[in-house]
Amino acid sequence: MGGLKPDQIILALDVDTSEEALSWAKRFRGKIGTFKIGLQLYLRSGVEVLSGLQKLEVPIFLDLKFHDIPNTVGQAVRAVAPWKPRFLTVHASGGEEMMAAAVSHAAKETHVLGVTLLTSLSEEAVRAVGWHSGVDGAVRNLSTLAKKAGLAGVVCSPHEAKSERLVWGEKGEVVTPGVRPKGSKEDDQARSKTPREALLDGASRIVLGRPILKAANPEAVLESILAEESIPIHENKKSDHIEKRGPK
């Protein structure tokens, strides 16, 4: 397959400040395809960080997972449309009408993705919240709705990437969080695979956060992923980490 391409990697900027996020974006601009902003950072300093990322001219993944009645979601998507994110997420469990409303209000540059099931949910947890068909059945049903609603693809765990690639064909986006390089902690990911496994199974892009952000040598970790190699990943909690190596 050859080495991974930078555009196949999305870096989750799950940090507390815009300064920290923008420092990471500057550090990896050109080395990583897209930078993801989630609720943690958006609620703390959304305007500041999005403005900074736009100035850096890097692709933005606005991962807010909208989930509400169709009108509310449509207006929420309209509110963030000026940022022209490359990707924007909604919960597929909001239904076909809600997802269609998101698509109709999104910027023309934006690919709306449907989040199927959170990668932190195990098979038991999925059934406990009422999805009696289990992970596979729930993802299949939600993905079908997302496609009918006109979405550009889905966000799912790498364990569902192979079946989702069949559903969405070559052009659909199958984005997989829950990716962990060999040697890294699984953290709160219940259904994870390595970057190589996820991409071989059909993922178009993989999401990485803590394995890079908390590594003692983030550049080495990224290089090993791009080269499909494996190196030990160690968390560095020293107080001088920012001064010597950049943001923590």
C-alpha positions as CSV (number, residue, x, y, z in Angstrom):
1,M,0.0,0.0,0.0
2,G,3.0,2.3,0.5
3,G,3.2,5.0,3.2
4,L,0.2,6.8,4.5
5,K,-0.6,10.2,3.2
6,P,-0.8,13.3,5.5
7,D,-4.3,14.0,4.1
8,Q,-5.5,10.7,5.6
9,I,-4.8,11.9,9.1
10,I,-7.0,14.2,11.2
11,L,-5.5,15.6,14.4
12,A,-8.0,16.0,17.2
13,L,-7.1,19.3,19.0
14,D,-8.6,18.2,22.3
15,V,-6.9,20.9,24.4
16,D,-8.1,23.7,26.6
17,T,-6.8,26.9,24.9
18,S,-6.7,28.4,21.5
19,E,-3.0,29.2,22.0
20,E,-2.2,25.5,22.5
21,A,-4.4,24.4,19.6
22,L,-2.9,26.9,17.2
23,S,0.6,26.0,18.3
24,W,-0.1,22.4,17.3
25,A,-1.6,23.5,14.0
26,K,1.4,25.6,13.2
27,R,3.7,22.7,14.2
28,F,2.0,20.1,12.0
29,R,0.7,22.3,9.2
30,G,1.5,20.5,5.9
31,K,2.2,17.3,7.8
32,I,-1.4,16.5,8.8
33,G,-4.4,16.9,6.5
34,T,-7.1,18.3,8.8
35,F,-7.4,19.7,12.3
36,K,-10.4,18.7,14.4
37,I,-12.1,21.0,16.8
38,G,-14.4,19.3,19.3
39,L,-16.8,20.6,22.0
40,Q,-14.0,21.0,24.6
41,L,-12.1,23.6,22.6
42,Y,-15.1,25.1,20.8
43,L,-17.0,26.0,24.0
44,R,-13.9,27.5,25.6
45,S,-12.6,29.6,22.6
46,G,-14.4,28.6,19.4
47,V,-14.2,32.0,17.6
48,E,-10.6,32.6,18.5
49,V,-9.3,29.1,17.4
50,L,-11.4,28.9,14.3
51,S,-10.2,32.4,13.2
52,G,-6.7,31.3,13.9
53,L,-7.0,28.1,11.9
54,Q,-8.5,30.1,9.0
55,K,-5.5,32.4,9.0
56,L,-3.2,29.4,8.9
57,E,-5.2,28.2,5.9
58,V,-5.5,24.6,7.2
59,P,-8.6,22.4,6.7
60,I,-11.0,22.4,9.7
61,F,-13.1,19.5,11.0
62,L,-15.8,21.0,13.2
63,D,-16.8,18.0,15.3
64,L,-19.8,19.3,17.3
65,K,-22.1,16.3,16.7
66,F,-25.3,18.3,16.4
67,H,-28.4,16.5,17.6
68,D,-31.7,18.3,17.9
69,I,-34.9,18.9,16.0
70,P,-34.4,19.5,12.3
71,N,-35.0,23.3,12.5
72,T,-32.6,23.8,15.4
73,V,-29.8,21.7,13.7
74,G,-30.3,23.5,10.4
75,Q,-29.9,26.9,12.1
76,A,-26.9,25.7,14.1
77,V,-25.2,24.5,10.9
78,R,-26.1,27.8,9.3
79,A,-24.5,29.6,12.2
80,V,-21.1,27.8,11.8
81,A,-21.2,27.9,7.9
82,P,-19.1,31.1,7.7
83,W,-16.1,29.1,9.0
84,K,-16.3,26.9,6.0
85,P,-15.2,23.7,7.7
86,R,-14.1,20.9,5.6
87,F,-16.0,18.4,7.7
88,L,-18.9,18.9,10.1
89,T,-20.6,16.2,12.2
90,V,-24.2,15.5,13.2
91,H,-25.5,12.5,15.1
92,A,-27.1,10.1,12.7
93,S,-29.5,9.0,15.4
94,G,-31.2,12.4,15.0
95,G,-32.9,11.0,11.9
96,E,-33.1,11.5,8.2
97,E,-35.0,14.8,8.3
98,M,-32.5,16.3,10.8
99,M,-29.5,15.2,8.8
100,A,-31.1,16.6,5.6
101,A,-31.6,19.9,7.3
102,A,-27.9,20.0,8.2
103,V,-26.9,19.4,4.6
104,S,-29.2,22.1,3.3
105,H,-27.7,24.7,5.6
106,A,-24.0,23.8,5.3
107,A,-21.5,25.8,3.4
108,K,-20.9,24.4,-0.1
109,E,-17.3,23.5,0.9
110,T,-18.5,21.4,3.8
111,H,-18.9,17.7,3.9
112,V,-21.5,16.7,6.5
113,L,-20.7,13.4,8.2
114,G,-23.1,11.3,10.3
115,V,-21.7,10.0,13.6
116,T,-23.1,6.4,13.9
117,L,-22.0,5.1,17.3
118,L,-19.4,6.6,19.6
119,T,-16.2,4.6,19.7
120,S,-16.3,4.6,23.5
121,L,-19.4,2.3,23.4
122,S,-18.9,-1.4,23.8
123,E,-21.4,-4.0,22.5
124,E,-22.9,-4.2,26.0
125,A,-23.2,-0.5,26.3
126,V,-24.9,-0.2,22.9
127,R,-27.5,-2.8,23.9
128,A,-28.0,-1.1,27.3
129,V,-29.1,2.1,25.7
130,G,-31.7,0.4,23.6
131,W,-30.0,-0.6,20.4
132,H,-31.0,-4.2,20.6
133,S,-29.5,-5.0,17.2
134,G,-26.1,-4.4,18.7
135,V,-23.2,-2.5,17.2
136,D,-23.3,-3.9,13.7
137,G,-27.1,-3.5,13.3
138,A,-27.2,0.0,14.8
139,V,-24.3,1.2,12.6
140,R,-25.9,-0.3,9.5
141,N,-29.3,1.3,10.1
142,L,-27.8,4.7,11.0
143,S,-25.5,4.7,8.0
144,T,-28.5,3.9,5.7
145,L,-30.3,6.9,7.0
146,A,-27.3,9.1,6.6
147,K,-26.9,8.1,3.0
148,K,-30.6,8.7,2.3
149,A,-30.3,12.2,3.9
150,G,-27.5,13.1,1.4
151,L,-24.6,13.1,3.8
152,A,-21.0,12.8,2.5
153,G,-20.2,9.8,4.7
154,V,-20.0,8.6,8.3
155,V,-17.9,8.6,11.4
156,C,-17.6,5.1,12.8
157,S,-15.2,2.8,14.6
158,P,-12.5,1.1,12.5
159,H,-14.3,-2.2,13.2
160,E,-17.1,-1.1,11.0
161,A,-14.9,0.5,8.3
162,K,-15.0,-2.5,6.0
163,S,-18.8,-2.8,5.9
164,E,-19.2,1.0,5.6
165,R,-16.9,1.2,2.7
166,L,-19.1,-1.3,0.8
167,V,-22.1,1.0,1.7
168,W,-20.6,4.3,0.6
169,G,-18.5,3.1,-2.3
170,E,-15.1,4.6,-3.3
171,K,-16.1,8.3,-3.0
172,G,-17.8,8.2,0.4
173,E,-16.0,9.4,3.5
174,V,-15.5,6.8,6.2
175,V,-13.8,8.6,9.0
176,T,-12.6,6.5,11.9
177,P,-11.7,7.7,15.4
178,G,-10.8,5.0,17.9
179,V,-7.4,4.5,16.2
180,R,-4.4,3.7,18.3
181,P,-0.9,3.1,17.1
182,K,0.8,-0.1,18.4
183,G,2.2,0.6,21.8
184,S,-0.2,3.3,22.8
185,K,-2.9,3.3,25.4
186,E,-6.5,2.6,24.4
187,D,-7.7,5.2,26.8
188,D,-11.6,5.3,26.6
189,Q,-11.8,3.7,23.2
190,A,-13.7,0.4,23.3
191,R,-13.4,-0.5,19.6
192,S,-10.0,0.5,18.4
193,K,-7.6,-0.6,15.7
194,T,-4.2,0.5,14.4
195,P,-4.0,3.2,11.7
196,R,-2.8,0.6,9.1
197,E,-5.7,-1.8,10.0
198,A,-8.3,1.0,9.8
199,L,-7.1,2.2,6.4
200,L,-6.8,-1.3,5.0
201,D,-10.3,-2.0,6.1
202,G,-11.7,0.9,4.2
203,A,-11.3,4.1,6.2
204,S,-10.7,7.2,4.1
205,R,-9.3,9.1,7.1
206,I,-8.2,8.3,10.6
207,V,-8.5,10.5,13.7
208,L,-5.6,10.7,16.2
209,G,-5.4,12.9,19.3
210,R,-3.8,11.7,22.5
211,P,-1.3,9.3,20.9
212,I,0.3,12.4,19.3
213,L,-0.5,15.2,21.7
214,K,0.7,13.4,24.8
215,A,3.7,11.7,23.2
216,A,7.3,12.6,24.4
217,N,8.2,13.0,20.7
218,P,5.1,13.8,18.7
219,E,7.0,14.2,15.4
220,A,8.5,10.7,15.7
221,V,5.1,9.2,16.4
222,L,3.6,10.9,13.4
223,E,6.5,9.8,11.2
224,S,6.1,6.3,12.3
225,I,2.4,6.3,11.5
226,L,3.0,7.8,8.1
227,A,5.7,5.1,7.5
228,E,3.4,2.4,8.9
229,E,6.0,1.5,11.4
230,S,5.6,1.2,15.2
231,I,7.5,2.9,18.0
232,P,6.7,3.0,21.7
233,I,4.6,5.9,22.7
234,H,5.2,7.4,26.2
235,E,3.3,10.1,27.8
236,N,5.4,13.0,28.9
237,K,4.1,15.0,31.9
238,K,7.2,17.1,32.7
239,S,6.4,20.7,33.5
240,D,9.1,21.9,31.0
241,H,7.5,20.0,28.1
242,I,6.0,23.2,26.5
243,E,9.3,25.1,26.8
244,K,11.4,22.3,25.3
245,R,9.2,20.6,22.8
246,G,6.1,22.7,22.2
247,P,2.6,22.3,23.6
248,K,1.7,19.5,25.9
